[in-house]
Amino acid sequence: MQKRTKIITASIVAGVLVLGATAAIAGPIVYRDLIVGPAADAPTVTATPNPSADAGSGDAAGDLTGSWSVTDGSFAGYRVDEVLNGTDVTVVGRTAQVTGTLAIADTTLESAEITVDVASIETDSSNRDDYFRQNAVRVDENPTATFVLTDAVVSDGAPAVGEVQTIQATGDLTLAGVTRSVTVELQAVLNGATGQVAGSIPITFADFGVEAPNLGFVSVEPDGFVEFSLELARA
């Protein structure tokens, strides 16, 4: 995560250089709606309608103490807006190459560390992706982005199975070789023996040493989001 993931930014320049001519010919709205298409929705959790028999929906989740791992079905990446001749074009990059562990004691999340393979993040443009990897993040020097929890997250009580909770977590986000403390609002849900956590971390590119490019007819907003959706199971 990055997932803050973590993850980002001037990556849009390559897309601008290669796709800019197309956009200029087709028009920014046609480019946004027909060529690029709608951006993927921001990640949210999904409560399972029929949780496993060992924990029915609405029942207390039981003892959550122990180690939990990020499993298949997880993803992380970034979301940023290009402004092309006054028209916003949202760009989303994602990867399924996410790993991590969490430690829970009773109803307290004591520690968490999430790692994202930055080089595998993809958007709709391979040229944009190449620029992102080689120039913006420099994956040869910074192959991963990480989020490390720095403050324990304490729940008021045992969560109910299938009940979506909103919690806040504070930790260190490292991307492009720079580490910053961030606070992220998370959605979390337990679905029987498994769980899911999703969130978006607002970032300012300059805070991570990345300057949002401006080429005149197209520019990149100075702020964006690191996004993640994590599927969890006991380690």
Disulfide bonds with the S-S distance in Angstrom:
none
